[in-house]
Amino acid sequence: MKLHLAFVGVATLLVGSALYAQSGKQPDQEFRRLAQSHSNADEHQKLAAHYTAHAIEHENDAKVHEELANQYEKSEPKLTGESRHYAAHSREAAEALRALAKIHQELAKEHGAKK
């Protein structure tokens, strides 16, 4: 029963986080277009929002897999190590995405100052 409640909590976190993160994400085709052109402040802001939203997804994924690892310690110990390993990679990806977002925010300011 406790394991079931934990999975329900994890699912709720995933759905809420995904909805929030989607607000800044660009469709793949638009993202690629912006990533290739990024010629003005507005495009850099859109890219920063995209990377921030993607970072949020990875941060939430890391949280979910840490929670699962805690549950796996009690129910399926063999899954614990790889779940934590995946969580660590998700945190690392989120950090890189936040760094990209920060750079695009700085570039947006630079482009805005040139006007």
N, C-alpha and C positions, 0 to 999 in steps of 0.2 A: 504494500500500500504506500509506504514512504517513497519507494522508487517511482511508483506511478505518479505521485504528487510532484516529485522532482521533475519528471519529464513534462508534466503539464506546465509547471512554472517555466521551464526552459522554452517550451513551445510558445508560451505567451510572450516571453522576452524577445524571441526571434521575430514574431509577427509584428510587434510594436516597433522594434528597432528597424525592421525592414521598411515599414511604412514611413518612418521618420527619415531614414537614409535616402529613400527614393526621391525625396523632394529636391535634392540638389544634383542628382545623377542625370547625366545626359544619355540619350539613346546612343548606341554604339556608333552609328554613322555620324551623328552630330558631334560626338566626342572626337572622333578621328578628324573631322573637318576642322574643329576648333584647335586640336593639337597640332595640326599642320600649319594653320594660318596664324593664330593668336596674335593678330596685328594691332589690337587696341585694348584699352583698359577693360571694356565690357567682356571681351572674349577671355581675358585672363581671369576675371572674376568668376565667369562661368566654369572655367577649368578648376579654379580653386574650390568652388562649391562642389564640383564633381568629385575631386580628390578627397575632400572632407567627408562627403557622404560615403564614399568607398571605404575610407578609414573607419568610419563608424561601423560599417558592416563587419569589417575585420575585427574590430575591438569587441563587438558583440559576439562574434563567432568564438573568439578567444575565451570570453566569459562562459559561454555555453559549454565549451569543451573542458574548461577547468571544473565546472560544476559536474559534468558527466564523469570526469576522472575521479572526483570525490565519491560519487555514487559507485563507480566501478570498483573502487578500493574495497567496498563492502560486498558487491555482488559478482563482479567479473574482474578480478585483479589483473588478468593478462591484458586487459584493454587500457589499464591506467596509464602506462608509460607512453604509449603512442597518442593517447588523447591529450596528455600534457605536452607532448612534442608538437602536435598540431596547434595547440593553443599558443605555444611560444612562437611558432612561425606566423600565426595570425597577428600576434602583437607586433612582431618585427615588420610585417607588411603594413600594418596600420601606421607605424612610426614613419616608414618611408613615404607613405601616402600623405601624411600630415606635413612632412618636409616639402613635398611637391606643392601642396596647397599653399604653404607659406611663401614659397618662391613665386608662385603665380600671383599671390596677393601683393608682394613687393613689386613685381613687374607691372601690375595694374596701376599701382601708385606712380611708378615711373612714367607710364604711358599717359596717365592723367595729368602729370605735371608738365608734359610736353605740349599740351594743348594751349 
